[in-house]
Amino acid sequence: MNFSLTKEQQDIIKAARKFALGEFTDRAMEFDREEKFDLDLWRKACELGFVGTHIGEKYGGAGYGYFEECLINEEFWAVDPGIGSAILSTTFGAVLLELYGTDQQKETVLPKLVEGEVILGTAITEPDAGCDVTSAVTTAVKDGDEWILNGSKMFITNGTIANYILVFCQTDPENPSRHQRFSFILVPTDTPGYLANKLHGKLGIRASDTAEIALKDVRVSFENLVGKEGQGFYELMDFFNRTRLHVCAQAVGLARGALEESIHYTKGRRQFEQAIADFQVTQFKIAEMGTKIRAARNLYYEAAWKADQGKPDHALTAMAKWYTAKVAMECADEALQMHGGYGYIDEYKVQRLYRDAKILEIYEGTKEIEKTIVAKSLLK
Ligand SMILES: Cc1cc2nc3c(=O)[nH]c(=O)nc-3n(C[C@H](O)[C@H](O)[C@H](O)COP(=O)(O)OP(=O)(O)OC[C@H]3O[C@@H](n4cnc5c(N)ncnc54)[C@H](O)[C@@H]3O)c2cc1C
């Protein structure tokens, strides 16, 4: 294992940071306040090659590893988590499609994701099925050469703007094993019966689209089955083992953004006739933030590196997922504290970081679920 970055990886970091600083900084407050997603900005990010970089060259992607994709996530989130999330989540589900989709599904969707022509989402969560994904009750029933889908999905990223949604649903509800009842089905969102309603008033990542979805007798071709019938649960776990790495990188990016803001602010803000950075209490906070960020980054680097070696380590990824999120929460909290009252106002970036951090402990596996995975592995 060697974490000295290659020249190409260093260039990816520089390019991603330059793009984010140039394009996100002046828009961040407005997009947060207005819950706005900018399609032109997303297309620009696609043109410059920042979106769907893990997608193979055969489908127009860069064919990068998860590691490189994590580096882009970290840079985008260090500048603005809301916009970073909105842009990079436009391919949410592409990993699943690439791992399990048919050639035709991949050829139809993947090149367009890279080119900025279509947006993908993945719908697992339901009003009564969150951490326990096996309690999902959305169904897909065979009718001739079609599937008919019925059900409701909750908190779906890109729900109102996606062109395709990968729907996690029961295709074999009578199977005695709860884990073998599910499959993924690719649903074009212009299919009659697909209804999405944007959710407003999120705490953070407000530039990202989140929706509730209703599926009412949605008919799609039998060929839209992704992966093996009845194996959807296992495919989902495999998918999360890889995409959770992105969330780790997002967390480290956010924590770094909080540290950068803190250093800048405390050097400029004077109280008791000195910069507040000169108080030892402030210095200790800065030292602790820097140390935690380094530790968190090393954890996710190792997990991403293993995934790229073809040996994803689910317990290590789970460790990285909860720990990086905790570091993000702690750094955002300390950063706001160091800004005092100014940090409480949304004109200051730290207020957004404080709100944006919380999602990292919730989506793609809550911190409790991640710790359960870690504990199971340690106690085995
Ligand atoms: C902004 C946003 C975007 C999202 N995007 C998507 C998306 O694109 N696609 C998608 O499918 N979903 C998405 N989600 C949903 C997200 O993945 C779920 O919110 C998450 O999985 C938790 O499910 P829940 O909210 O139903 O909480 P619940 O499952 O009801 O959990 C509530 C609390 O109970 C705890 N808990 C539950 N079970 C256990 C247990 N066994 N042991 C200990 N504690 C437990 C949880 O950790 C949590 O603290 C998104 C959510 C948000 C807020």
The ligand as a Gaussian input file, in Angstrom:
#p B3LYP/6-31G(d) Opt

LIG

0 1
 C      -30.871000      14.220000       1.494000
 C      -31.128000      12.749000       1.412000
 C      -30.827000      12.087000       0.235000
 C      -31.106000      10.715000       0.140000
 N      -30.911000      10.071000      -1.065000
 C      -31.366000       8.799000      -1.223000
 C      -31.365000       8.162000      -2.501000
 O      -30.927000       8.730000      -3.504000
 N      -31.869000       6.930000      -2.598000
 C      -32.383000       6.242000      -1.530000
 O      -32.836000       5.121000      -1.704000
 N      -32.400000       6.817000      -0.300000
 C      -31.919000       8.062000      -0.128000
 N      -31.951000       8.673000       1.114000
 C      -32.495000       7.941000       2.249000
 C      -31.443000       7.527000       3.270000
 O      -30.612000       6.550000       2.731000
 C      -32.226000       7.053000       4.514000
 O      -32.732000       8.227000       5.133000
 C      -31.380000       6.253000       5.470000
 O      -31.079000       5.002000       4.897000
 C      -32.065000       6.021000       6.816000
 O      -33.366000       5.543000       6.644000
 P      -34.579000       6.273000       7.417000
 O      -34.445000       7.723000       7.155000
 O      -35.841000       5.618000       7.043000
 O      -34.259000       6.035000       8.935000
 P      -34.667000       4.768000       9.850000
 O      -34.266000       3.508000       9.176000
 O      -36.075000       4.911000      10.288000
 O      -33.701000       5.000000      11.083000
 C      -33.980000       5.975000      12.108000
 C      -32.900000       5.848000      13.177000
 O      -32.922000       4.521000      13.739000
 C      -31.639000       3.945000      13.651000
 N      -31.722000       2.503000      13.408000
 C      -32.475000       1.843000      12.483000
 N      -32.232000       0.524000      12.525000
 C      -31.283000       0.343000      13.487000
 C      -30.594000      -0.799000      13.990000
 N      -30.791000      -2.023000      13.499000
 N      -29.691000      -0.625000      14.980000
 C      -29.451000       0.623000      15.475000
 N      -30.069000       1.733000      15.041000
 C      -30.969000       1.595000      14.044000
 C      -30.968000       4.636000      12.473000
 O      -29.555000       4.520000      12.513000
 C      -31.483000       6.047000      12.640000
 O      -30.688000       6.737000      13.570000
 C      -31.640000      10.025000       1.250000
 C      -31.896000      10.704000       2.451000
 C      -31.669000      12.045000       2.527000
 C      -32.017000      12.759000       3.812000

